[in-house]
Amino acid sequence: MRINLERLRVTAHAWKAMRKRDITPEELAEILRRPAVSEPHKGCVRLSLNGLTAVVATDPDGTSVVVTVLSRNAEQWTDRDVINRR
């Protein structure tokens, strides 16, 4: 899945998660531009960089939608997360 930075929407839930986790818009932009890891996740894509993860969906009109933003290190993903990745 290609992230459309020209047509991007961040959900209210994602903004709230970012505030709660002290993640800045600049950090989100960096994840979207240059993720170290990009993997499918329940019809979306999970992008990770430097312990931060953004889950992004694509609307039918091609708009990329940031669904949520997490602050985790790769070793913190559980077996349940791996199973749910499909």
C-alpha positions, 0 to 999 in steps of 0.5 A, spaced: 500 500 500 502 506 498 501 512 502 498 518 499 501 524 502 498 529 498 491 526 500 492 524 508 487 524 513 488 523 521 482 521 525 480 524 531 482 517 535 489 518 532 490 525 534 488 523 541 493 517 541 498 522 539 497 527 544 496 521 550 503 518 547 507 525 546 508 523 539 508 530 534 505 531 527 513 531 525 514 524 528 508 522 524 510 525 518 517 522 518 514 515 520 509 516 513 515 518 509 520 513 511 518 507 515 523 502 517 518 497 517 511 496 513 507 490 513 500 489 512 495 489 518 487 487 517 486 491 511 491 497 513 498 497 513 502 498 519 508 503 518 514 503 524 520 507 525 524 508 531 519 505 536 513 509 533 508 505 529 502 508 525 496 504 522 494 507 515 488 505 511 486 507 504 479 510 503 476 508 496 477 515 493 485 514 495 485 518 501 490 515 506 487 515 513 491 514 519 487 510 524 492 510 530 499 511 532 502 507 537 509 508 541 512 501 542 518 497 540 518 491 536 520 486 542 513 489 545 509 486 540 505 480 543 504 473 539 496 475 539 499 482 535 502 477 530 496 473 529 492 479 528 496 482 523 493 477 518 
